[in-house]
Amino acid sequence: MASVYKTLVIIGVFFISPVLIPALFLGPTLLLFFQILSFQQGKILEKLGVCNDLTILRVVLDGIPPWRDSKLLIKDLTVDEVPLRIYQPKSPPTGKRRGILYFHGGAGIFGSISKKSAKNQWTDNYDLFLKWMYRLSPEHPYPGQYFDCLNATLYFMRNLEEYYVDPGLIIISGDSCGANFATAICQILLNDRDLPKVRAQVLLYPGLQGLDFHLPSYQQNAFVPMLTRKMIVYFCFRYLNRKPTLWKDVLQNCHVPESMRHQYKKWISADLIPDEFKIRGYIPQKPSPYKPEVHEAVKEILALPFSPLLAEDSIICQLPESYIVTCEFDVLRDDGLLYKKRLEDNGVQVTWHHCKNGFHGVLAVFGYGIFSFLSGNMIMDSMVNYINSL
């Protein structure tokens, strides 16, 4: 396994840990079962006034115990009420290092930071993967997560000397909704000429749009663990702190005005997905009638920064070199494919890694031996090799 420990500084977050036993025996299918069971238990407890489904899910998905890494110096601090965790090699710097900002996945509503003292150097499972911690919805309403990520990024960029980071080697990255945050932050930073220019963005199975839930990957992987098509929309409602009463209408794209469908068809359409990704049971769908009340309920998902795929070409063409991971068995696969095409069409260099056996969230158990997956190891190797090449 390649390593970048000696050459970089990581400001990281914690994604929640998947359940230990299911990952060992039946993998993602049983993980999905536990997720669904948690939803059902949460609904019952919510009616009883005890707690809600998110509380149960956070407990269930916080299962893998922390581990110790003697190679790292780990520091916790708070910037503008945002808890950060900074990882640096213990060995003294021999030169300027790469600096990586990593935003964790978890739909903006899951994610935990270790309760162990950083002085004892205990870390969580996503710690292996090096992360950022932002405040979660619905306790901290949308779009607060974007501001948290932005504020922490600005702090890091303005204090590079403290961490011996080369201002020409700043990498912004994330997985799942964390990749959405990373994408949006890279676009926002284009407006600030006083900051160092981002060297690259690293996006792992990103979710980048709320316009079309009928893309091939949404159909083909509608019931594939660990993230189903229904869960995507449900999490969108919870992220926006809305009751998911209209989720079926959103799944049918009833929230999208006809004018918007026509306007953005040039960027978000099944017609733009390569044919090789349509052979596994894709059936073109007719647009469902537009419902204004549905649009009003979730209109935020059709705007920036939630849907950075909708950014104008004048923004896309200025973005840094990019590394994108897509997984075949992932409802969000086509979001990554469409963004890859948009970047390339605008002259941005893209390194693309497609994991044919991968599924959404596979890196959540990276580094735990028999609990991890070969596809996750392959993604990690590819990403580390890319970072080392910069």
Secondary structure in CASP SS format (residue, H / E / C, confidence):
PFRMAT SS
TARGET T0000
AUTHOR 0000-0000-0000
METHOD secondary structure of the structure
MODEL  1
M C 1.00
A C 1.00
S C 1.00
V C 1.00
Y H 1.00
K H 1.00
T H 1.00
L E 1.00
V E 1.00
I E 1.00
I E 1.00
G E 1.00
V C 1.00
F C 1.00
F C 1.00
I C 1.00
S C 1.00
P C 1.00
V C 1.00
L H 1.00
I H 1.00
P H 1.00
A H 1.00
L H 1.00
F H 1.00
L C 1.00
G C 1.00
P H 1.00
T H 1.00
L H 1.00
L H 1.00
L H 1.00
F H 1.00
F H 1.00
Q H 1.00
I H 1.00
L H 1.00
S H 1.00
F H 1.00
Q H 1.00
Q H 1.00
G H 1.00
K H 1.00
I H 1.00
L H 1.00
E H 1.00
K H 1.00
L C 1.00
G C 1.00
V C 1.00
C C 1.00
N C 1.00
D H 1.00
L H 1.00
T H 1.00
I H 1.00
L H 1.00
R H 1.00
V H 1.00
V H 1.00
L C 1.00
D C 1.00
G C 1.00
I C 1.00
P C 1.00
P C 1.00
W E 1.00
R E 1.00
D C 1.00
S C 1.00
K C 1.00
L E 1.00
L E 1.00
I E 1.00
K E 1.00
D E 1.00
L E 1.00
T E 1.00
V E 1.00
D C 1.00
E C 1.00
V E 1.00
P E 1.00
L E 1.00
R E 1.00
I E 1.00
Y E 1.00
Q E 1.00
P E 1.00
K C 1.00
S C 1.00
P C 1.00
P C 1.00
T C 1.00
G C 1.00
K C 1.00
R E 1.00
R E 1.00
G E 1.00
I E 1.00
L E 1.00
Y E 1.00
F E 1.00
H C 1.00
G C 1.00
G C 1.00
A C 1.00
G C 1.00
I C 1.00
F C 1.00
G C 1.00
S C 1.00
I C 1.00
S C 1.00
K C 1.00
K C 1.00
S C 1.00
A H 1.00
K H 1.00
N H 1.00
Q C 1.00
W E 1.00
T E 1.00
D C 1.00
N H 1.00
Y H 1.00
D H 1.00
L H 1.00
F H 1.00
L C 1.00
K C 1.00
W E 1.00
M C 1.00
Y C 1.00
R C 1.00
L C 1.00
S C 1.00
P C 1.00
E C 1.00
H C 1.00
P C 1.00
Y C 1.00
P C 1.00
G H 1.00
Q H 1.00
Y H 1.00
F H 1.00
D H 1.00
C H 1.00
L H 1.00
N H 1.00
A H 1.00
T H 1.00
L H 1.00
Y H 1.00
F H 1.00
M H 1.00
R C 1.00
N C 1.00
L C 1.00
E H 1.00
E H 1.00
Y H 1.00
Y C 1.00
V E 1.00
D E 1.00
P E 1.00
G E 1.00
L E 1.00
I E 1.00
I E 1.00
I E 1.00
S E 1.00
G E 1.00
D E 1.00
S C 1.00
C H 1.00
G H 1.00
A H 1.00
N H 1.00
F H 1.00
A H 1.00
T H 1.00
A H 1.00
I H 1.00
C H 1.00
Q H 1.00
I H 1.00
L H 1.00
L C 1.00
N C 1.00
D C 1.00
R C 1.00
D C 1.00
L C 1.00
P C 1.00
K C 1.00
V C 1.00
R C 1.00
A E 1.00
Q E 1.00
V E 1.00
L E 1.00
L E 1.00
Y C 1.00
P C 1.00
G C 1.00
L C 1.00
Q C 1.00
G C 1.00
L C 1.00
D C 1.00
F C 1.00
H C 1.00
L C 1.00
P H 1.00
S H 1.00
Y H 1.00
Q H 1.00
Q H 1.00
N C 1.00
A C 1.00
F C 1.00
V C 1.00
P C 1.00
M C 1.00
L C 1.00
T C 1.00
R H 1.00
K H 1.00
M H 1.00
I H 1.00
V H 1.00
Y H 1.00
F H 1.00
C H 1.00
F H 1.00
R H 1.00
Y H 1.00
L C 1.00
N C 1.00
R C 1.00
K C 1.00
P C 1.00
T C 1.00
L C 1.00
W H 1.00
K H 1.00
D H 1.00
V H 1.00
L H 1.00
Q C 1.00
N C 1.00
C C 1.00
H C 1.00
V C 1.00
P C 1.00
E H 1.00
S H 1.00
M H 1.00
R H 1.00
H H 1.00
Q H 1.00
Y H 1.00
K C 1.00
K C 1.00
W C 1.00
I C 1.00
S C 1.00
A H 1.00
D H 1.00
L H 1.00
I C 1.00
P C 1.00
D H 1.00
E H 1.00
F H 1.00
K C 1.00
I C 1.00
R C 1.00
G C 1.00
Y C 1.00
I C 1.00
P C 1.00
Q C 1.00
K C 1.00
P C 1.00
S C 1.00
P C 1.00
Y C 1.00
K C 1.00
P H 1.00
E H 1.00
V H 1.00
H H 1.00
E H 1.00
A H 1.00
V H 1.00
K H 1.00
E H 1.00
I H 1.00
L H 1.00
A C 1.00
L C 1.00
P C 1.00
F C 1.00
S C 1.00
P H 1.00
L H 1.00
L H 1.00
A C 1.00
E C 1.00
D H 1.00
S H 1.00
I H 1.00
I H 1.00
C C 1.00
Q C 1.00
L C 1.00
P C 1.00
E E 1.00
S E 1.00
Y E 1.00
I E 1.00
V E 1.00
T E 1.00
C E 1.00
E E 1.00
F E 1.00
D C 1.00
V C 1.00
L C 1.00
R H 1.00
D H 1.00
D H 1.00
G H 1.00
L H 1.00
L H 1.00
Y H 1.00
K H 1.00
K H 1.00
R H 1.00
L H 1.00
E H 1.00
D H 1.00
N C 1.00
G C 1.00
V C 1.00
Q C 1.00
V E 1.00
T E 1.00
W E 1.00
H E 1.00
H E 1.00
C E 1.00
K E 1.00
N E 1.00
G E 1.00
F E 1.00
H C 1.00
G C 1.00
V H 1.00
L H 1.00
A H 1.00
V H 1.00
F C 1.00
G C 1.00
Y C 1.00
G H 1.00
I H 1.00
F H 1.00
S C 1.00
F C 1.00
L H 1.00
S H 1.00
G H 1.00
N H 1.00
M H 1.00
I H 1.00
M H 1.00
D H 1.00
S H 1.00
M H 1.00
V H 1.00
N H 1.00
Y H 1.00
I H 1.00
N H 1.00
S H 1.00
L C 1.00
END
